[in-house]
């Protein structure tokens, strides 16, 4: 299986969620199943069905997180030496050439992306257009509403 990039912060969030699922959620659902079984007839027991469904979700999420973490290539943006070039993990400040609005994005892994937090996926159209550029360069991004042009104002590794 291929390695996929993830920042140190993203990997830590995954580890925290995995630990919570294993130490809190899994034991709670096992207890709920045991209590539902104690009520008798399982064929018409809604609590049992709900607990089994939740258990399936938790076990699936645990397997998903373990698989992702085992195939993750963890990259610390602070240790990058890209000489001002935009690479995975870089935080970039852009100016929209059309509106003049300034935006700041960090290029992160697919599982970490959250546009509200200013984190865009490395596989997004804007990130693909920015990779390899330097401060002062411009980039054309194919967006659903047409081509948008951005000027790179600053590149940081934090």
DSSP file (Angstrom, degrees, kcal/mol; ACC not computed):
  #  RESIDUE AA STRUCTURE BP1 BP2  ACC     N-H-->O    O-->H-N    N-H-->O    O-->H-N    TCO  KAPPA ALPHA  PHI   PSI    X-CA   Y-CA   Z-CA
    1    1 A X              0   0    0      0, 0.0     2,-0.1     0, 0.0     0, 0.0   0.000 360.0 360.0 360.0 145.4    0.0    0.0    0.0
    2    2 A X        -     0   0    0      1,-0.1     2,-0.2     0, 0.0    69,-0.0  -0.423 360.0-118.3 -75.5 146.5    1.2    3.5   -0.8
    3    3 A X        -     0   0    0     -2,-0.1     2,-0.4    69,-0.1    69,-0.2  -0.567  27.6-156.7 -76.4 146.6    2.3    5.9    1.9
    4    4 A X  E     -a   72   0A   0     67,-2.0    69,-3.1    64,-0.2     2,-0.1  -0.977  18.9-110.5-126.9 145.7    0.3    9.1    2.2
    5    5 A X  E     +a   73   0A   0     -2,-0.4     2,-0.3    67,-0.2   105,-0.3  -0.425  38.4 165.9 -77.6 146.4    1.5   12.4    3.7
    6    6 A X  E     -a   74   0A   0     67,-1.8    69,-2.9    -2,-0.1     2,-0.1  -0.974  33.2-115.5-152.5 145.4    0.1   13.7    7.0
    7    7 A X  E  >  -a   75   0A   0     -2,-0.3     4,-2.3    67,-0.2    69,-0.2  -0.348  31.1-109.6 -78.0 165.6    1.4   16.5    9.3
    8    8 A X  H  > S+     0   0    0     67,-0.9     4,-2.2     1,-0.2     5,-0.2   0.903 120.8  50.8 -59.9 -42.4    2.5   15.8   12.8
    9    9 A X  H  > S+     0   0    0      1,-0.2     4,-2.1     2,-0.2    -1,-0.2   0.916 109.9  49.5 -63.5 -44.1   -0.6   17.5   14.2
   10   10 A X  H  > S+     0   0    0      1,-0.2     4,-1.9     2,-0.2    -1,-0.2   0.895 110.8  49.4 -62.8 -40.9   -2.9   15.4   12.0
   11   11 A X  H  X S+     0   0    0     -4,-2.3     4,-2.4     1,-0.2    -1,-0.2   0.889 109.7  51.9 -65.2 -39.1   -1.2   12.2   13.1
   12   12 A X  H  X S+     0   0    0     -4,-2.2     4,-2.4     2,-0.2    -2,-0.2   0.887 107.7  51.8 -66.0 -38.6   -1.5   13.2   16.7
   13   13 A X  H  X S+     0   0    0     -4,-2.1     4,-2.3     2,-0.2    -1,-0.2   0.901 110.4  49.2 -63.7 -39.6   -5.2   13.9   16.3
   14   14 A X  H  X S+     0   0    0     -4,-1.9     4,-2.6     2,-0.2    -2,-0.2   0.921 111.0  49.1 -64.8 -43.4   -5.7   10.4   14.7
   15   15 A X  H  X S+     0   0    0     -4,-2.4     4,-2.6     2,-0.2    -2,-0.2   0.899 111.0  50.7 -62.5 -40.2   -3.8    8.8   17.6
   16   16 A X  H  X S+     0   0    0     -4,-2.4     4,-2.3     2,-0.2    -2,-0.2   0.922 111.8  46.7 -64.1 -44.8   -5.9   10.6   20.1
   17   17 A X  H  X S+     0   0    0     -4,-2.3     4,-2.6     2,-0.2    -2,-0.2   0.917 112.5  50.7 -63.2 -42.7   -9.1    9.5   18.4
   18   18 A X  H  X S+     0   0    0     -4,-2.6     4,-2.3     1,-0.2    -2,-0.2   0.924 110.8  48.3 -60.6 -45.8   -7.9    5.9   18.2
   19   19 A X  H  X S+     0   0    0     -4,-2.6     4,-2.7     1,-0.2     5,-0.3   0.902 111.7  50.2 -61.8 -42.0   -6.9    5.9   21.9
   20   20 A X  H  X>S+     0   0    0     -4,-2.3     4,-2.4     1,-0.2     5,-1.7   0.916 110.8  49.1 -63.4 -43.5  -10.4    7.3   22.8
   21   21 A X  I  <>S+     0   0    0     -4,-2.6     5,-2.8     3,-0.2    -2,-0.2   0.909 116.6  42.1 -62.0 -42.1  -12.2    4.7   20.7
   22   22 A X  I  <5S+     0   0    0     -4,-2.3     5,-0.3    -5,-0.2    -2,-0.2   0.875 124.0  34.0 -74.5 -37.9  -10.2    1.8   22.3
   23   23 A X  I  <5S+     0   0    0     -4,-2.7    -2,-0.2    -5,-0.2    -3,-0.2   0.716 134.6  14.5 -95.3 -21.3  -10.2    3.0   25.9
   24   24 A X  I  X5S+     0   0    0     -4,-2.4     4,-1.7    -5,-0.3    -3,-0.2   0.759 125.7  40.4-117.4 -57.0  -13.6    4.7   26.2
   25   25 A X  I  ><S+     0   0    0     -5,-1.7     4,-2.4     2,-0.2     5,-0.2   0.921 113.5  50.8 -68.1 -46.2  -16.0    3.9   23.4
   26   26 A X  H  ><S+     0   0    0     -5,-2.8     4,-2.1    -6,-0.3     5,-0.2   0.944 112.7  45.0 -60.9 -49.9  -15.3    0.2   22.9
   27   27 A X  H  > S+     0   0    0     -5,-0.3     4,-2.1     1,-0.2    -1,-0.2   0.880 112.5  53.3 -62.0 -35.1  -15.7   -0.7   26.6
   28   28 A X  H  X S+     0   0    0     -4,-1.7     4,-2.1     1,-0.2    -1,-0.2   0.907 110.3  45.6 -66.3 -41.1  -18.9    1.3   26.8
   29   29 A X  H  X S+     0   0    0     -4,-2.4     4,-2.2     2,-0.2    -1,-0.2   0.854 110.5  53.7 -72.6 -32.4  -20.5   -0.4   23.9
   30   30 A X  H  X S+     0   0    0     -4,-2.1     4,-2.1    -5,-0.2    -1,-0.2   0.905 110.3  48.1 -64.5 -40.6  -19.4   -3.8   25.2
   31   31 A X  H  X S+     0   0    0     -4,-2.1     4,-2.3     2,-0.2    -2,-0.2   0.900 110.2  51.6 -64.7 -41.6  -21.1   -2.9   28.5
   32   32 A X  H  X S+     0   0    0     -4,-2.1     4,-2.2     2,-0.2    -2,-0.2   0.884 109.7  49.6 -64.0 -38.8  -24.3   -1.8   26.6
   33   33 A X  H  X S+     0   0    0     -4,-2.2     4,-2.4     2,-0.2    -1,-0.2   0.915 110.5  50.4 -65.2 -42.8  -24.4   -5.1   24.7
   34   34 A X  H  X S+     0   0    0     -4,-2.1     4,-1.6     1,-0.2    -2,-0.2   0.907 111.4  48.0 -62.6 -41.9  -24.1   -7.1   27.9
   35   35 A X  H  X S+     0   0    0     -4,-2.3     4,-0.6     1,-0.2    -1,-0.2   0.893 111.8  49.8 -65.8 -39.8  -26.9   -5.1   29.6
   36   36 A X  H >< S+     0   0    0     -4,-2.2     3,-0.9     1,-0.2    -2,-0.2   0.879 109.0  52.1 -67.4 -36.9  -29.1   -5.5   26.5
   37   37 A X  H >< S+     0   0    0     -4,-2.4     3,-1.7     1,-0.2    -1,-0.2   0.866 101.9  60.7 -64.6 -35.6  -28.5   -9.3   26.5
   38   38 A X  H 3< S+     0   0    0     -4,-1.6    -1,-0.2     1,-0.3    -2,-0.2   0.691  90.9  70.4 -66.5 -18.0  -29.4   -9.5   30.2
   39   39 A X  T << S-     0   0    0     -3,-0.9     2,-0.5    -4,-0.6    -1,-0.3   0.563 102.8-130.8 -78.7  -7.2  -32.9   -8.2   29.3
   40   40 A X  S <  S+     0   0    0     -3,-1.7    -1,-0.2    -4,-0.2     5,-0.1  -0.850  73.8  61.3 107.4-128.8  -33.7  -11.5   27.6
   41   41 A X        -     0   0    0     -2,-0.5     3,-0.4     1,-0.2    -2,-0.0  -0.166  51.9-171.2 -50.5 114.3  -35.2  -11.9   24.1
   42   42 A X  S >  S+     0   0    0      1,-0.2     3,-1.2     2,-0.1    -1,-0.2   0.650  72.0  77.8 -83.6 -16.5  -32.7  -10.4   21.6
   43   43 A X  T 3  S+     0   0    0      1,-0.3    -1,-0.2     5,-0.0    -2,-0.1   0.798 109.4  25.1 -67.3 -27.5  -35.1  -10.7   18.5
   44   44 A X  T 3  S+     0   0    0     -3,-0.4     2,-0.8     5,-0.0    -1,-0.3  -0.044  90.9 120.6-123.4  31.0  -37.1   -7.7   19.5
   45   45 A X    <>  -     0   0    0     -3,-1.2     4,-2.0     1,-0.2     5,-0.1  -0.831  36.4-176.4-103.7 101.9  -34.5   -5.8   21.6
   46   46 A X  H  > S+     0   0    0     -2,-0.8     4,-2.6     1,-0.2     5,-0.2   0.845  83.6  56.6 -66.1 -35.4  -33.9   -2.4   20.1
   47   47 A X  H  > S+     0   0    0      2,-0.2     4,-2.4     1,-0.2    -1,-0.2   0.902 107.7  48.6 -64.1 -39.9  -31.1   -1.5   22.6
   48   48 A X  H  > S+     0   0    0      2,-0.2     4,-2.6     1,-0.2     5,-0.2   0.935 112.0  48.2 -64.7 -46.2  -29.2   -4.6   21.6
   49   49 A X  H  X S+     0   0    0     -4,-2.0     4,-2.2     1,-0.2    -2,-0.2   0.912 113.3  47.9 -60.8 -43.1  -29.5   -3.8   17.9
   50   50 A X  H  X S+     0   0    0     -4,-2.6     4,-2.4     2,-0.2    -1,-0.2   0.907 112.3  48.7 -65.8 -41.6  -28.4   -0.2   18.5
   51   51 A X  H  X S+     0   0    0     -4,-2.4     4,-2.4     2,-0.2    -2,-0.2   0.902 111.5  49.2 -66.0 -40.7  -25.4   -1.3   20.6
   52   52 A X  H  X S+     0   0    0     -4,-2.6     4,-2.1     2,-0.2    -1,-0.2   0.894 111.5  50.1 -65.3 -38.5  -24.4   -3.9   18.0
   53   53 A X  H  X S+     0   0    0     -4,-2.2     4,-1.9    -5,-0.2    -2,-0.2   0.918 111.7  47.7 -64.9 -42.8  -24.6   -1.3   15.2
   54   54 A X  H  X S+     0   0    0     -4,-2.4     4,-2.7     1,-0.2    -2,-0.2   0.886 109.2  54.4 -65.1 -38.2  -22.6    1.2   17.2
   55   55 A X  H  X S+     0   0    0     -4,-2.4     4,-2.8     1,-0.2     5,-0.2   0.908 106.8  51.3 -61.7 -41.6  -20.0   -1.6   17.9
   56   56 A X  H  X S+     0   0    0     -4,-2.1     4,-2.1     2,-0.2    -1,-0.2   0.905 110.9  48.1 -61.9 -41.9  -19.7   -2.2   14.2
   57   57 A X  H  X S+     0   0    0     -4,-1.9     4,-2.5     2,-0.2    -2,-0.2   0.932 113.0  47.9 -63.4 -46.2  -19.1    1.5   13.6
   58   58 A X  H  X S+     0   0    0     -4,-2.7     4,-2.5     1,-0.2    -2,-0.2   0.929 112.7  47.5 -62.7 -46.2  -16.5    1.8   16.3
   59   59 A X  H  X S+     0   0    0     -4,-2.8     4,-2.2     1,-0.2    -1,-0.2   0.886 112.5  50.4 -64.2 -37.8  -14.6   -1.3   15.2
   60   60 A X  H  X S+     0   0    0     -4,-2.1     4,-2.3    -5,-0.2    -1,-0.2   0.914 111.3  47.7 -64.3 -42.9  -14.6   -0.1   11.6
   61   61 A X  H  X S+     0   0    0     -4,-2.5     4,-2.8     2,-0.2     5,-0.2   0.889 110.5  52.3 -67.1 -38.7  -13.3    3.3   12.6
   62   62 A X  H  X S+     0   0    0     -4,-2.5     4,-2.6     2,-0.2     5,-0.2   0.939 111.6  46.2 -60.9 -47.1  -10.6    1.7   14.7
   63   63 A X  H  X S+     0   0    0     -4,-2.2     4,-2.3     2,-0.2    -2,-0.2   0.898 112.7  51.2 -62.7 -40.3   -9.5   -0.4   11.8
   64   64 A X  H  X S+     0   0    0     -4,-2.3     4,-2.4     2,-0.2    -2,-0.2   0.939 112.6  44.6 -61.6 -49.2   -9.6    2.6    9.5
   65   65 A X  H  X S+     0   0    0     -4,-2.8     4,-2.8     1,-0.2     5,-0.2   0.910 112.9  50.7 -64.6 -42.3   -7.4    4.7   11.8
   66   66 A X  H  X S+     0   0    0     -4,-2.6     4,-2.0    -5,-0.2    -1,-0.2   0.909 112.0  48.3 -62.4 -41.0   -4.9    1.9   12.4
   67   67 A X  H  X S+     0   0    0     -4,-2.3     4,-1.2    -5,-0.2    -2,-0.2   0.916 113.0  47.3 -64.4 -43.6   -4.6    1.4    8.7
   68   68 A X  H  < S+     0   0    0     -4,-2.4     3,-0.3     1,-0.2     4,-0.3   0.918 112.9  48.3 -65.5 -43.3   -4.1    5.1    8.0
   69   69 A X  H >< S+     0   0    0     -4,-2.8     3,-0.8     1,-0.2    -1,-0.2   0.868 109.1  53.3 -66.5 -34.8   -1.5    5.5   10.7
   70   70 A X  H 3< S+     0   0    0     -4,-2.0    -1,-0.2     1,-0.2    -2,-0.2   0.776 116.2  39.7 -71.4 -23.4    0.4    2.5    9.6
   71   71 A X  T 3< S+     0   0    0     -4,-1.2   -67,-2.0    -3,-0.3     2,-0.3   0.270  92.0 117.9-105.9  10.6    0.6    3.9    6.0
   72   72 A X  E <   -a    4   0A   0     -3,-0.8     2,-0.7    -4,-0.3   -67,-0.2  -0.557  53.1-152.7 -83.3 140.7    1.2    7.5    7.0
   73   73 A X  E     -a    5   0A   0    -69,-3.1   -67,-1.8    -2,-0.3     2,-0.4  -0.922  24.0-147.6-106.2 102.3    4.3    9.4    6.1
   74   74 A X  E     -a    6   0A   0     -2,-0.7     2,-0.5   -69,-0.2   -67,-0.2  -0.586  16.4-171.1 -81.2 124.7    4.5   11.9    8.9
   75   75 A X  E     -a    7   0A   0    -69,-2.9   -67,-0.9    -2,-0.4     2,-0.7  -0.963  15.1-151.6-120.9 127.9    5.9   15.3    7.9
   76   76 A X    >   -     0   0    0     -2,-0.5     3,-1.7   -69,-0.2     4,-0.3  -0.871   5.0-157.5 -97.7 109.9    6.8   18.1   10.3
   77   77 A X  G >  S+     0   0    0     -2,-0.7     3,-1.2     1,-0.3    -1,-0.1   0.796  89.1  65.7 -57.5 -28.5    6.5   21.4    8.4
   78   78 A X  G 3  S+     0   0    0      1,-0.3    -1,-0.3    80,-0.2    79,-0.1   0.776 101.7  48.5 -65.5 -25.2    8.9   23.0   10.9
   79   79 A X  G <  S+     0   0    0     -3,-1.7    -1,-0.3     2,-0.0    -2,-0.2   0.411  84.9 117.3 -96.6   2.6   11.8   20.8    9.7
   80   80 A X    <   -     0   0    0     -3,-1.2     2,-0.4    -4,-0.3     3,-0.1  -0.451  43.9-167.9 -72.6 141.7   11.3   21.4    6.0
   81   81 A X        +     0   0    0     -2,-0.1    -1,-0.1     1,-0.1    -3,-0.0  -0.738  32.4 142.2-126.9  81.2   14.1   23.1    4.1
   82   82 A X    >   -     0   0    0     -2,-0.4     3,-1.7     3,-0.1    -1,-0.1   0.247  62.8-121.0-108.1  11.9   12.4   23.9    0.8
   83   83 A X  T 3  S-     0   0    0      1,-0.3     3,-0.1    -3,-0.1    -2,-0.1   0.851  76.5 -47.6  53.0  40.6   14.1   27.3    0.2
   84   84 A X  T 3  S+     0   0    0      1,-0.3    51,-0.5    50,-0.1    -1,-0.3   0.497 104.5 135.2  84.3   2.5   10.8   29.2    0.1
   85   85 A X    <   -     0   0    0     -3,-1.7     2,-0.5    49,-0.1    -1,-0.3  -0.599  63.2-108.6 -85.1 146.4    9.1   26.8   -2.3
   86   86 A X        +     0   0    0     47,-2.7    46,-3.0    44,-0.3     2,-0.2  -0.649  54.7 152.9 -77.7 121.4    5.5   25.7   -1.6
   87   87 A X    >   -     0   0    0     -2,-0.5     3,-2.1    44,-0.2    20,-0.3  -0.806  53.9 -55.3-136.0 175.5    5.6   22.0   -0.6
   88   88 A X  T 3  S+     0   0    0      1,-0.3    20,-0.2    -2,-0.2     3,-0.1  -0.324 125.8  22.5 -54.2 134.2    3.4   19.7    1.6
   89   89 A X  T 3  S+     0   0    0     18,-2.1    69,-0.4     1,-0.3    -1,-0.3   0.197  91.5 132.7  92.5 -15.4    2.9   21.2    5.0
   90   90 A X    <   -     0   0    0     -3,-2.1    17,-2.4    67,-0.1     2,-0.5  -0.356  52.3-137.6 -69.7 147.9    3.7   24.8    3.9
   91   91 A X  E     -BC 106 156B   0     65,-3.2    65,-2.9    15,-0.2     2,-0.4  -0.942  26.4-167.1-104.7 124.9    1.5   27.6    5.0
   92   92 A X  E     -BC 105 155B   0     13,-3.4    13,-2.6    -2,-0.5     2,-0.5  -0.912  17.8-150.2-120.5 139.7    0.9   30.0    2.2
   93   93 A X  E     -BC 104 154B   0     61,-2.5    60,-3.1    -2,-0.4    61,-1.4  -0.938  26.6-176.4-106.1 126.1   -0.6   33.5    2.1
   94   94 A X  E     -BC 103 152B   0      9,-3.4     9,-2.4    -2,-0.5     2,-0.5  -0.842  21.9-146.6-122.8 155.0   -2.3   34.3   -1.2
   95   95 A X  E     -BC 102 151B   0     56,-2.1    56,-2.3    -2,-0.3     2,-0.6  -0.992  22.3-130.0-121.0 126.9   -4.1   37.2   -2.8
   96   96 A X  E  >  - C   0 150B   0      5,-3.1     4,-3.0    -2,-0.5    54,-0.2  -0.639  14.2-151.4 -73.0 117.3   -7.0   36.6   -5.1
   97   97 A X  T  4 S+     0   0    0     52,-2.8    -1,-0.2    -2,-0.6    53,-0.1   0.800  91.8  50.4 -63.2 -29.3   -6.2   38.6   -8.2
   98   98 A X  T  4 S+     0   0    0     51,-0.5    -1,-0.2     1,-0.1    52,-0.1   0.925 127.3  17.5 -75.8 -46.0   -9.9   39.1   -9.0
   99   99 A X  T  4 S-     0   0    0      2,-0.1    -2,-0.2     0, 0.0    -1,-0.1   0.660  91.7-127.9-103.0 -19.8  -11.2   40.3   -5.6
  100  100 A X     <  +     0   0    0     -4,-3.0     2,-0.2     1,-0.3    -3,-0.1   0.479  57.5 148.2  82.2   2.1   -7.9   41.4   -3.9
  101  101 A X        -     0   0    0     -5,-0.2    -5,-3.1    -6,-0.1     2,-0.4  -0.468  41.6-138.6 -71.9 139.8   -8.8   39.3   -0.9
  102  102 A X  E     +B   95   0B   0     -7,-0.2     2,-0.3    -2,-0.2    -7,-0.2  -0.840  24.4 178.7 -99.0 136.7   -6.0   37.8    1.1
  103  103 A X  E     -B   94   0B   0     -9,-2.4    -9,-3.4    -2,-0.4     2,-0.4  -0.958  17.3-148.0-133.7 153.2   -6.3   34.2    2.3
  104  104 A X  E     +B   93   0B   0     -2,-0.3     2,-0.3   -11,-0.2   -11,-0.2  -0.988  20.2 175.0-124.9 129.8   -4.0   31.9    4.2
  105  105 A X  E     -B   92   0B   0    -13,-2.6   -13,-3.4    -2,-0.4     2,-0.5  -0.962  22.6-147.9-131.2 148.4   -3.9   28.1    3.8
  106  106 A X  E     -Bd  91 119B   0     12,-2.6    14,-2.4    -2,-0.3     2,-0.7  -0.968  24.0-131.1-110.1 135.0   -1.8   25.2    5.1
  107  107 A X  E     + d   0 120B   0    -17,-2.4   -18,-2.1    -2,-0.5     2,-0.2  -0.771  43.3 160.0 -88.2 117.1   -1.4   22.3    2.7
  108  108 A X  E     - d   0 121B   0     12,-2.9    14,-2.1    -2,-0.7    15,-0.2  -0.655  41.1 -69.7-129.6 179.6   -2.1   19.1    4.6
  109  109 A X    >>  -     0   0    0     12,-0.2     3,-1.1    -2,-0.2     4,-1.1  -0.241  50.3-102.9 -70.9 163.5   -3.1   15.5    4.1
  110  110 A X  T 34 S+     0   0    0   -105,-0.3     3,-0.4     1,-0.3    11,-0.1   0.853 120.5  51.0 -56.8 -39.2   -6.5   14.5    2.8
  111  111 A X  T 34 S+     0   0    0      1,-0.2    -1,-0.3     3,-0.0  -105,-0.1   0.662 110.7  49.1 -76.5 -15.3   -7.8   13.4    6.2
  112  112 A X  T <4 S+     0   0    0     -3,-1.1    -1,-0.2     8,-0.1    -2,-0.2   0.627  79.2 124.3 -95.7 -15.9   -6.7   16.7    7.8
  113  113 A X     <  +     0   0    0     -4,-1.1     2,-0.2    -3,-0.4     7,-0.2  -0.176  22.9 158.2 -56.9 132.4   -8.3   19.1    5.4
  114  114 A X  B > > -E  119   0B   0      5,-2.2     5,-2.2     1,-0.1     3,-1.5  -0.734  24.5-164.3-155.6  98.9  -10.7   21.6    6.9
  115  115 A X  G > 5S+     0   0    0      1,-0.3     3,-1.2     3,-0.2     5,-0.1   0.814  90.5  60.9 -60.5 -31.4  -11.3   24.7    4.8
  116  116 A X  G 3 5S+     0   0    0      1,-0.3    -1,-0.3     2,-0.1    -2,-0.0   0.798 108.0  45.0 -65.0 -27.4  -12.8   26.5    7.8
  117  117 A X  G < 5S-     0   0    0     -3,-1.5    -1,-0.3     2,-0.2    -2,-0.2   0.387 121.8-108.4 -94.0   1.5   -9.5   26.1    9.6
  118  118 A X  T < 5S+     0   0    0     -3,-1.2   -12,-2.6    -4,-0.4     2,-0.6   0.754  77.3 133.1  77.5  24.9   -7.5   27.2    6.6
  119  119 A X  E   < -dE 106 114B   0     -5,-2.2    -5,-2.2   -14,-0.2     2,-0.3  -0.941  34.3-171.5-114.0 116.9   -6.3   23.7    5.9
  120  120 A X  E     -d  107   0B   0    -14,-2.4   -12,-2.9    -2,-0.6     2,-0.1  -0.835  27.7-105.7-111.0 146.4   -6.5   22.4    2.3
  121  121 A X  E >   -d  108   0B   0     -2,-0.3     3,-1.8   -14,-0.2     6,-0.4  -0.377  20.1-129.3 -68.5 141.9   -5.9   19.0    1.0
  122  122 A X  T 3  S+     0   0    0    -14,-2.1    -1,-0.1     1,-0.3   -13,-0.1   0.732 111.2  53.4 -61.8 -22.5   -2.6   18.4   -0.9
  123  123 A X  T 3  S+     0   0    0    -15,-0.2    -1,-0.3     4,-0.1     2,-0.1   0.396  84.6 111.1 -95.3   3.6   -4.8   16.8   -3.6
  124  124 A X  S <> S-     0   0    0     -3,-1.8     4,-2.6     1,-0.1     5,-0.2  -0.387  81.0-113.1 -73.1 156.0   -7.1   19.8   -4.0
  125  125 A X  H  > S+     0   0    0      1,-0.2     4,-1.8     2,-0.2    17,-0.2   0.880 116.0  50.2 -58.0 -39.2   -7.0   21.8   -7.2
  126  126 A X  H  > S+     0   0    0      2,-0.2     4,-1.4     1,-0.2    -1,-0.2   0.917 111.6  47.2 -68.4 -41.5   -5.6   24.9   -5.4
  127  127 A X  H  > S+     0   0    0     -6,-0.4     4,-2.3     1,-0.2     3,-0.2   0.916 111.0  51.7 -65.5 -41.7   -2.9   22.9   -3.7
  128  128 A X  H  < S+     0   0    0     -4,-2.6    -1,-0.2     1,-0.2    -2,-0.2   0.871 110.6  49.2 -62.0 -35.7   -1.8   21.2   -6.9
  129  129 A X  H  < S+     0   0    0     -4,-1.8    -1,-0.2    -5,-0.2    -2,-0.2   0.785 114.7  45.3 -72.7 -26.3   -1.6   24.6   -8.6
  130  130 A X  H >< S+     0   0    0     -4,-1.4     3,-2.5    -3,-0.2   -44,-0.3   0.793  81.9 109.4 -89.2 -29.6    0.5   26.0   -5.8
  131  131 A X  T 3< S+     0   0    0     -4,-2.3   -44,-0.2     1,-0.3     3,-0.1  -0.219  87.7  17.4 -53.7 129.2    3.0   23.2   -5.2
  132  132 A X  T 3  S+     0   0    0    -46,-3.0    -1,-0.3     1,-0.3     2,-0.1   0.281  98.0 121.9  93.5 -10.1    6.5   24.3   -6.5
  133  133 A X    <   -     0   0    0     -3,-2.5   -47,-2.7   -47,-0.1    -1,-0.3  -0.404  47.8-146.9 -84.0 163.4    5.7   28.0   -6.5
  134  134 A X    >   -     0   0    0    -49,-0.2     3,-2.1    -2,-0.1    18,-0.3  -0.764  37.7 -72.6-120.7 167.0    7.6   30.7   -4.6
  135  135 A X  T 3  S+     0   0    0    -51,-0.5    18,-0.2     1,-0.3     3,-0.1  -0.406 123.3  31.1 -58.0 134.5    6.5   34.0   -3.0
  136  136 A X  T 3  S+     0   0    0     16,-3.5    -1,-0.3     1,-0.4    17,-0.1   0.134  95.7 114.2  98.2 -19.4    5.9   36.5   -5.9
  137  137 A X    <   -     0   0    0     -3,-2.1    15,-3.1    15,-0.1    -1,-0.4  -0.368  57.8-137.5 -77.4 162.5    4.7   33.8   -8.3
  138  138 A X  E     -F  151   0B   0     13,-0.2     2,-0.4    -3,-0.1    13,-0.2  -0.901  13.3-159.7-119.4 155.1    1.1   33.6   -9.5
  139  139 A X  E     -F  150   0B   0     11,-2.9    11,-2.8    -2,-0.3     2,-0.5  -0.995  10.8-144.6-135.9 138.8   -1.0   30.5   -9.9
  140  140 A X  E     -F  149   0B   0     -2,-0.4     2,-0.5     9,-0.2     9,-0.2  -0.905  19.6-164.3-102.1 127.3   -4.1   29.8  -12.0
  141  141 A X  E     -F  148   0B   0      7,-3.5     7,-2.9    -2,-0.5     2,-0.9  -0.948  18.3-135.1-117.6 126.9   -6.6   27.4  -10.3
  142  142 A X  E     +F  147   0B   0     -2,-0.5     2,-0.2     5,-0.2     5,-0.2  -0.708  36.7 175.9 -79.7 107.1   -9.4   25.7  -12.2
  143  143 A X  E >   -F  146   0B   0      3,-2.0     3,-2.1    -2,-0.9    -2,-0.0  -0.673  46.4-103.3-107.9 164.1  -12.4   26.2   -9.9
  144  144 A X  T 3  S+     0   0    0      1,-0.3     3,-0.1    -2,-0.2    -1,-0.1   0.833 123.8  49.9 -56.2 -32.2  -16.0   25.2  -10.4
  145  145 A X  T 3  S-     0   0    0      1,-0.3    -1,-0.3     0, 0.0     2,-0.2   0.345 128.2 -83.4 -88.3   7.2  -16.8   28.8  -11.2
  146  146 A X  E <  S- F   0 143B   0     -3,-2.1    -3,-2.0     2,-0.0    -1,-0.3  -0.690  73.2 -25.9 119.7-175.4  -14.0   29.1  -13.7
  147  147 A X  E     - F   0 142B   0     -2,-0.2     2,-0.4    -5,-0.2    -5,-0.2  -0.565  56.3-164.6 -77.7 132.0  -10.3   29.9  -13.5
  148  148 A X  E     - F   0 141B   0     -7,-2.9    -7,-3.5    -2,-0.3     2,-0.5  -0.932   7.9-145.0-116.3 142.6   -9.1   31.9  -10.5
  149  149 A X  E     - F   0 140B   0     -2,-0.4   -52,-2.8    -9,-0.2   -51,-0.5  -0.903  16.7-175.7-111.4 133.6   -5.8   33.6  -10.3
  150  150 A X  E     -CF  96 139B   0    -11,-2.8   -11,-2.9    -2,-0.5     2,-0.5  -0.947  16.7-146.1-125.8 146.5   -3.8   33.9   -7.1
  151  151 A X  E     -CF  95 138B   0    -56,-2.3   -56,-2.1    -2,-0.4     2,-0.7  -0.953  23.3-127.2-109.1 133.3   -0.5   35.7   -6.3
  152  152 A X  E     +C   94   0B   0    -15,-3.1   -16,-3.5    -2,-0.5   -58,-0.2  -0.697  30.7 174.4 -81.1 116.3    1.7   34.0   -3.6
  153  153 A X  E     -     0   0B   0    -60,-3.1     2,-0.3    -2,-0.7   -59,-0.2   0.843  62.8  -2.4 -89.3 -38.8    2.5   36.6   -1.0
  154  154 A X  E     -C   93   0B   0    -61,-1.4   -61,-2.5   -19,-0.1     2,-0.4  -0.996  51.7-155.6-156.7 148.8    4.3   34.5    1.6
  155  155 A X  E     +C   92   0B   0     -2,-0.3     2,-0.3   -63,-0.2   -63,-0.2  -0.997  21.6 173.2-129.8 126.6    5.4   30.9    2.2
  156  156 A X  E     -C   91   0B   0    -65,-2.9   -65,-3.2    -2,-0.4     2,-0.5  -0.924  27.8-145.7-131.7 157.1    6.1   29.7    5.8
  157  157 A X              0   0    0     -2,-0.3   -67,-0.1   -67,-0.2    -2,-0.0  -0.850 360.0 360.0-122.6  91.9    6.9   26.3    7.4
  158  158 A X              0   0    0     -2,-0.5   -80,-0.2   -69,-0.4    -1,-0.1   0.393 360.0 360.0-128.9 360.0    5.3   26.3   10.8
